[in-house]
């Protein structure tokens, strides 16, 4: 019999793989701040997984069960003539639960980013404490003309979740928040947004993956600034095979291109 994989073990191992893809990851492994950052990411990612499971495994099945119970009660009710409900109306509480799931998910994403940014600043200031290090948000704005808190619309998954969230909060769940993303204009505007648990689960998984990509992206930004410092100030901190100015400049150029590409910006900046 095949042994069941422990979901927590799998989560940690996948995060370790993601961290290992980050340039100069050994700096995080050998530093207390690096461990603090890793522990923070583990906690937040596990919270996202738990949030997803809470809805998919408990809230949504419970709402479907309540619909079946109501239908059964109504079938034998002596007052059933007062009810003339469509199938969509029966399932409204189910769809409302899904919509609220998107609202909570976006707030969790905002919290993740809000807490991640100062930790990244703390990390990079620590590895380069002898030199002034611009905060991530300031450096992104000055070097790439990117305002981090306004990048929600740069990524399909956060754009979708944010749009649904705004529709729920400001338009009672109707898909009419302008501008309507092109890939979401298929909703019937006369009805509230209807999304099933399968799509919700996929979106939560995409959001979890996006959070991990955002972590990597912010590392890229930090190291882009780090490699832009005067070569003589960082030479001794680099691996022996990287202690050449041309190699450092090339790494910084590659990071700059990657940052622009990952933020879905048209013009690349080295």
Secondary structure, DSSP 8 states (H G I E B T S, - for coil): ------HHHHHHHHHHHHHHTSTTTHHHHTSHHHHHHHHHHHHHHHHHHHHHHIIIIIIHHHHHHHHHHHHHHHHT-TTGGG----HHHHTHHHHHHHHHHHHHHHHHHHHHHHHHHHHHHHHHHHHTTTS----HHHHHHHHH---GGGGGGGSHHHHHHHHHHHHHHHHTTBS--SS--GGGTTS-TTSB----HHHHHHHHHHHHHHHHHHHHHHHHHHHHHHHTS-HHHHGGGS-GGG-SHHHHHHHHHHHHHHHHHHTT-SS---
